[in-house]
Amino acid sequence: MNFQIADALEMLQRSPKSIRELVSGLSPSWSAANEGEGTWNAPQILAHLVVAEQHWSTRVSIALSDREDRSLPPFDVAMQQQLAAEKSLDQLVEEFLSLRQQNLDLIAHTTIHDSDLSRRVVHPSLGSVSLENILASWTAHDMAHLVQLGRVFAKQYQEAVGPWAQNMSLLRKTAN
């Protein structure tokens, strides 16, 4: 599939609602679940999405600007950890949805031409990236974290599903 702004926006509009439906009001046993040591639970994933949402809009704005400094700010991991510790899962979900709506409104009021997609900025660790890379990554990032949430939840029943685990790629000991 070739990148199209309208296609990306279609997913960027839908994914927050899917995330909300999946995690809002979860019991503590589900919201605290992770995939093992060093992995994230639902509140940590949502805190990451909240901080990332602030960065995506900044990245788009810098890419569309005429400013001389084309450097993107580094990701704020400390803020992500702080949010996960201080806010409930439902608060994080609502903050994510609010930020996403603000960003979608900003994009709706911004004219982005196909020629703008090649505009480049400098990511702190990836180097030169285009506006197309930013918008496509924003969309794929949402999908990756939806899959991550599903994987975290599915793995809680890894043993309980018994022999059906062999039919579920997320639960197989060795993935294909």
N, C-alpha and C positions, 0 to 999 in steps of 0.2 A: 504494500500500500504506500503510495507516495504521500508525503506530508501535505495536508491541507489545513489551513487555519480553522475552517468551519468544522472539520472532523475533530480536531483537537478540542475545540470549544464544546462540542457535543459531549465528549467524555469528561471534560473539566466541570461541566455543569452537573453531570449525573453522579460522578464518583463520591462527592461528599454525602449525598443522600443515601447512597448504598452503605457507606461507612457508618452513618448515623443509624440506619436500620439494623446493622449488624451488631453494634456495640452499645447503643444507648440502653441504660437501665440494666446492664449485665450484673449478675450476682458477683460477689467478691471472688468466688471460686473460679469463675470464668475470667474476670478482669485481671486477676493476679497471675493467671496461667502464662507460661512462656515455654520455650523449647529446650530449656536447660540453662546451665550456668553461662552467663555472658550474653544471653539473648533477651529480647524485649517482650514485655507484656503489652496489653492493649493501651493502658495509659501512656506508656513510654512511646509507643508507635504514634499515638495521637499528639503527644507533645512534640515529637519530631515533625509531624505534618503541620502543626501550628507554626513552628519556627521556619520550616521550609516555605510555608505560604508567604511569610514576610519576605523571604529571599527571592522567590520567583518574581514577584511584582517589581522588586528593585532591579533584578537582572533585566527584565523586559524594558523598564524605564531607561536604564543606562544604555542598553543596546539601541534604543530609538533616539537617544539624545545626541546632540552634537558636541558634547563635552569632550575636552582633550584627553582627560584621564578615563580610559575605557576599562579600568580595573574593577572587578566585582569584589565585594567584601567577603571575607571568609565566613563560613557557616558557624553559627553561635551554638556550639555543643553545650556550653555551660547553661545557657538559657533553656535549652531543651531539657536538661536534667532538673533544673529548678522548677520548671512548669510541671513536669511529671510528679515531682515530690509535693508540690503545693496545691494542685488543682485536682478535682475529681474527674473521673472519666467523662461524665456528662458535661462538666464545664469545659473540658478540652474539646469535646465534640462541637459544642455550640460556638466556641471561639473559632475553631477551624471553619465551620460553616459561615460565620460572619465574615471572616477574613477572605474566604473564597468569593463570597458574594461581592465584597468590595472590589476584589481583583477582577472579577468578571465584568462589573460595572465600568471599571477603569478601561478594560480592553474594549468594551462595547462603545466607549466614547473616544477611542483612539483609532485613527486610520492607520492600518498596517497594510502596506502594498506588498505584493509578491517580491518586489525588488528589495524591500526592507529585510526580508528573511536572510539575506546574505550579510547583513551588518554584523560586525564582529566585536567582541569584547574579550577581556582576559580574565579567565577563571583562575583563582589562586593556586589550584593544584592541577587543573587540566590544561591550562594554557588557552590558546585562542579557540573560541567557540562562537557559533553564529546564533542569530535570533531564532532561526529554525531549530537549531540544536536545543536551545533553551525551551521553546514551546513544546517540542516533541518530548523532551526529557521530563518536563512538568507533567505531561499527560501520562507517560509511561511510569513515572514515579508514583502517581496515584494508584495505578493498576498493580504495581509491584507491592505496595503496602496493603492493598485489598487481598492479594494472594497471601501475603505474609500473615495477615490476621486470620484468614481461613486455615492456613497451615498450622498456626499456633493452636487454634481451637481443635482442629482435627487430631492433632497429635496427643491431645489429652485422653483420647480413647484408643490410642495405638494398640495397647494390649487388650482392651475390652472387646474390640471388634473380632478378635480371634483370627480364624483363617481368612476372613475377608480382607485382611490387610494386604494380602498378595495381589488383590485386585484394585488397590488404591495406591496410585503412584506416590502420593504424599506420605504414606505410611510404610512403604516398603523399606527394608533395611538398606537396600542398594537401589538407588533410583535409576531408571532407564532414560 
